[in-house]
Amino acid sequence: MFQQAGQARAEAEAPLAARMRPRTFDEFVGQEHLLGEGRALRRLIEADQVPSMVLWGPPGSGKTTLALLIARLTKSHFAKVSAVTSGVQDLRRIIEEAKERRAMTGQRTILFVDEIHRFNKAQQDVALPHVEDGTVTFIGATTENPSFEVISPLLSRSRVFTLNALTDDRVRDIVERALADEERGLGKLHTRVEPDAMKAILLAANGDARIALNAVELASAVVKPDPDTSGRRIDLATAQDVLQRKALMYDRAGEQHYDTISAYIKSVRGSDPDAALYWLGRMLESGEDPLFIVRRMILLASEDVGMADPQALSVAVAAQQAVHFVGMPEGFLPLAEATVYLATAPKSNSAYAAYLRALEDVKQTRDDPVPLHLRNAPTALMRDLGYHRGYKYAHEYAEHYVEQQHLPDNLKGRRYYEPGALGYEAKVKEWMERLRKRDGESTRQ
């Protein structure tokens, strides 16, 4: 009796987000592509044939909630471990208890590993044989791409289900249900959220229902009841006070890190300064290392702007020096300037493409010796062997140019660099065509 009373008290004192976890499919909001009528996962749960799985989705999308719902509907024992705080010993204990439970009562155990991406290979290996033999049904939750974070043997024995970030309308539905629920929610407090306050909460939540529910619960606790109606009104000022600032979804070591820098790079390459500045702001506000960003800028300047504006590389290097010198937060200024410069500069990848073509010949052809006339001849023996003989010093000729073979014999006449027609490179193209025309004329003579 005391245990039941303690459990009831614990549930009543749990955070609003925990109290409002759905108990049925009808209460589950969002993820219709997984749990809608007739969808595969729903059919498996209803048929009590739940496979081991990995739930992959952003924070607050319902991964833990779905795992709990599966355990509830299949009458399985739910054993949760956090990859942050649990270790191998916890896993082994749960597995031994699962074996005993299965032998004594026939009840299955769901082993739920939250943040599975934080478990190392050895920890994941511990669970593998027991997933294989059915001792436990494994459900892992992760915000990171399981292809990179879950070991292949465990991944091959699990189904991956992708959860989407909740839309603002879905988060609003969850909040409004909590406001109306008198059993588990805030219904008895008669709390009302003003439209502009709700908008601020939804913006800050960024698709994370947990953030929205926590904000509403805290705001409801700090506002004073109306003396006439005993209700509570959450206005914009109160919402902003409890929210403080928007929680950006970003993991400097995870997929968000790579996805966002990829969006930034492609925006610069696509000559879209507006999008590039937006992604830059997302990264900086999320605490990304500015030197990581500026390293990508330097590569962009060489690979994507290239010879169309060689000054772009100088601008990117200057931005790196400026950020290193002034630090953050003021460092956003040179980063923004360099971003706009790179995005609006004419583009050429001719140097990058030329190097790849040259590299292909380096790998696929013989390593012929350097032609004799290109070699230095610091000794009499070398001169006697013909080193440097016949070399033409370009500065002694008109326009500081003379036709001469610089490649090995087996690659004679090979061209790698083809100038583009934009920006500074248009002048380079004109100059190279002029020299090549001269070469052709001298050959005919």
N, C-alpha and C positions, 0 to 999 in steps of 0.2 A: 504493500500500500504506500509506504513511504517512497519507494522507488518510482511508482507511478505519479505520485504527487510532485516529486522532484523533476520528473520528465516533463510534466505539464507546465510547471513553473518555468523550466528552461525554454520550452517552446514559446511561452507567452512573452518571455524577456528577449527572445531572439530578435535580431534586426528585421525591419519590415520586409526587406528583400528575401530573407529566409522564410519568414512566415507566409509570404504570398506565393511560394513555389507551387505550381499547379499540381493537382492530384489526379487529373484525368486529361485525356487528349483535348476535351472541350475547353479546358482552362488554359491549355498551352497556347501562347500567342506567338505567331510567326513560324517560320520553317515549314510552310505548307508543302514545299517540294519534298520534304522527308516524311511529314506526319499527316498530310492531307489524306482524305478518304481514298483508299486504293493504292497508296504509295507503298513501295516495297518495304521500307523500314517499319511502317505502321502494321503492315500485314504480318511481318515476322514477329513483332511484339505481341500482336493479338493472337497469333498461333503458338505463342510461347516457344519460339524457336530462335531466340536471340543469338546471333553470332558474336564472337569477339570483334571489337570495332575500335576505331580511332575517330573521335569527334574533333574536327578541325574548324575553328572559327574564331572571330574576334572576341575580345572581352565582353561579357554581358549579353552574349547571343543565346545563352541557354544550355551550354554544354553540361554543366553539373546538374542543372534542373532536369534535363532529358535523361541523364543516367539514373537519377533518383526515381524518375517516373517509370523507367524501364524496370527497375528493381521492385517498385511498388506493384506494378501491373502483373509482373511475372511471379510475385511472391518469393523473390530471391532475397537472400541476406546481402546487405549492402556494406561492403568494407572499403572505406576510403583511405587512401594515403596521398600525401602531398609530396611531390618530388623535391620540394624545397626543404621540408623538415624531416622526411622519412628516409630510412636507409634499407640495406639488405636485410637486417634483422627483423624489421617490421614486415617486410614482404614474406619472409620465411614463416613468421608467426601466423600471419593471416592464412597462408597456404596450408599450414598444419591444421589450423582450426577449421578450414574449409573441408579438408579430408575427413576430419572427425564428424563434422556436421552432416556431410553427405552420407557417411556410414550409419549414423545414428538416426537421423530424421529424413534423409533423402532430399533435404533442401539444398538448392544450389547457391553458390556464392558469386556475386559480382564484385570483382576486384577493380575498383575505380581509381585510376592513377591520374591525379590532377597535375597539370603541367608536365606531362610525360617527357617533353623535350629537355627537361632539366635532369632527367635520369641519365647516367652515363651507360656505356655499353654493358659493363659488368652487371649493373643493377637491372637492366632490361633482360639480360640473359637469365637471371634468376627466375623470372616469371615464365620464360618461354616453354620449358617442358610441361609445366602445369597448365598452360593454356592449350598445349597440344593434346594432353590426355583428358582435358575436360574437367580438371579439378576446380578450376575457376573460369568464369567468363570474364575476359579482360575488356575493360572499356577505358581507353586513354583519352584525355582531353588536352588539347594543345592549341596555342595561338600561332604556332610556327608550322611551316610546311613539313608534314610527316615524312616526305620523301628524303629529307635531309636529317631529320631528328630522331626517327624511330628505326631501330636496326631492321635490316631486310628480312631476317627469318620471322620476327614478330609481326612485321608489316604484311608479309605474305600470308599470315594466318589470321589476318584481321580485315574487316571491311572498313574503308575510309568514307565517312559521311561528312560533307562540308556544310557547315552552318553559315548563313549569311548574317551580316550586321542588320539589326532591326531598323526599320524605317522610323521616322519621327512619329508617324501615325500609330505604328504598333507600340512604340514606347508610351505614347499618350494613352492608348487603350489600357496598358498595364498600370499606369499611374491612376487613371480614373477608376479602375477596378479596385485598387487598393484604397482609394478615398471612400468608396462606397461600401466596402466589405466591413461589416460590424463584428464579425467573428475573429478574423485574423488581421484586418487592415485598420484604417483610421476612421471607419464609419461612425463610431460612437463619439468621435471628437467633432464631427460635422465640419471637417476642414474643406475649404474652397480655395482653389488656386486661380488667381486672376489670369486672364489670357496672356498678357505680356510677361507675367512671371512664368507661365507654362512654356512660352516660347523660349525664354532664357534657359529654363531647365532642360528642354529638349536639345537646344544648341550645345549646352555643356555636356550633356550625356553622350552625344555623338554616337547614338545607336546602342549605348550600354544601358540596359534597363536597371542594372544595379545602382549605377550612379544616380539615375533619376529618382529611384525609390529612396535612396539614402538622403538625397537632398530634400525631398518632400517630407520625410520623417523628421529630419533635423529642423526644417523650417516650421513644421507644425508644433514642435516642442518649444520653440523660442517665442512664437507669437502669443500674445495674450488673448484669451477668449473674449468675445464680445459680451458685455454685461447684460445685454438684452436677450440675445439668442443663444449664448454660450457657444456659438460657433467660432471657428478660427479662419482668418482670411490671410492667405499668403500673397503679398503684393510683390512687385518687381524688386523693390529695395531689399526686402527680406530674402528673396531668392538669390539675388546677387551677393548678399552678405554671406549666405551659407555656401554658395558655390565658389566664391573667390575668383576662380578663373576656369576657363574651358580646359577639360582634360583631353589632350591630344593623344591619339592612338599611335604609338610609335615605340619601337624597340630597337635601340641602337645596335644590338647584336643579332637581330632577327630579320625576318623577311621584310617587315615594313622598312627597315633601313635600306635594303637593296631595292625594293620596289620604288621608294620615293626618289632615291638618287637616279634610278633608271628613268623615271618620269622627268626629272630635271634635265638629264643629259639629252633626252629625246626632244624636249621643248627647246633647248638651245640649238640643237642640230636643226630643228624645224623652223628656226628663225621666229620663234614666238616669245618675245620678251615678257609678256604678261603672265603666261603660264610658268615660265622659268622663274620669275620673281615669286609667284605663289608657292611653288615647290621649295624654293630657297627659304621662304618664310616658314613653311611647315617644318623643315628640318631644323632651322635655328631655334624656333620656339619650343621644339621638342628636345632640345639639348644636344643635338648632333655636334660632333667635333668640327669646328669651322675649318680646321686644317685638312680634314678628310674631304670636305666639299671643294676647297681650293685646289687640292691635288687633282680632282676630277676636272676642274676648270683648265688646268695646265694641259692635261691630256686632250681636252676638247679643243683647245686653241691650236694644238698641233694636228690632231686627227681630222677635225671637221671644218675649221676655218682655214688652217694651213696657209698655203701660198696665196690664197685670195686676199689675205691681209696678214702678212708676217708680223705686223705690230701686235696682233692679238696675243701672241705668246708673251711678249714683253708686258702687256697689260695684266695677264694672268699671274705672271711671276711677281709683278709689283703688288698685286692684290694679296698674294701669299705673304710677302714681306710686310705689308701694311697691317694685315690681320695679326701676324706674329708680334708686331711692334706695339700696336694699340690695344690688342686683346678685345674681349667681348664685354659689354654688349655693343660698343661703338663699332666693332669690326664689321657689323652688318653693312656699313656704308661702302667700304671698298668692295665687299662681296657683291653688293647690289649693282654698283657701277660696272664691275667686271662682267657680271651676268648680262646686263643690258648691252654692253659692248660686244660680247661674244654672240649674243642672240641676234643682234642687228647687223653683224658683219657679213659680208659675202662669204659663201661657203665653198670649200674645195677640199676633197680628200685625195688629191692627186699625189702628194708626197707619200701618204700612207699606202695608196695603191701601188705606187712605183716601188716602194720598199718591199712589199709583198711579192711583186713580180721578180725583183732581183733576188729575194730570198729563195724563191722557188728554184731559180737557176743555181744558186749556191748549194742547195740540197740535192738537185737532180743531175748536175753535170760534173765532169771531172774537175779536180782542183789543179788546173793548169798553172804553170809557173807565171810569175809576173814577167811581162815582156822586158827584154833586156834594156831597151831604151828608157824604160821608166824606173830602172833601179839606180840607186846611188852607187858611186864609184869612189870610195874614200881611199882605196889602196891601188898600187900599180898593177897588182895581179888582176884585180877586178876590171881595171881599164883594159888590160890586155885581153880579157875574156869578153870584152864588148859591152860591159855594163855602161849604161848612160849614153852609149854611142848612138847618134842620130836623133837624140831628144831635141825637140823644138821648144824654145822658151817663149811662151805665149806673149809676153810683154814686148818682145822685139818685133811683133807683127802688127799690121793695121788692126785697129779696134781691139788690140790685145787678144787676138784670137787667131789660131792656125789649125787647120785640119790635121788630126793626129789620132792614131789608134791608142786607146787607153784600156780596152778590155783584152783579156786573153784571146788567143787566136780562135779558140773553139766558140767564143761568144762574139766574135767580131761583127759589128753592125747591129747588135741587139739594142733595142730601145725599151726602157722601163718607164721613164717619166714622160707623161703626156700632159702638157700644161692645159689648165682650164681656161675659160674665157671671161671670168668675173674678177672684178677688183684689180688689185695689183698684178695678179697672174695674167691678166690680159696683156700687159706690157711684156711679161716674161714670154708669153706665147709668141708675140710678135717678134721678139728678139731671137728666140730659138728658131723660128721659121726662117728668119733672115740668115742666120748662120748656116742652117741646113741647106738653104738655097745656094749660098756661097760654096758649100762643100760640093754640091751637085755640079756647079759650073766649073769648079777647078778639076773635078773628075773628068768632065767632058773634054777639057782642054788637054 
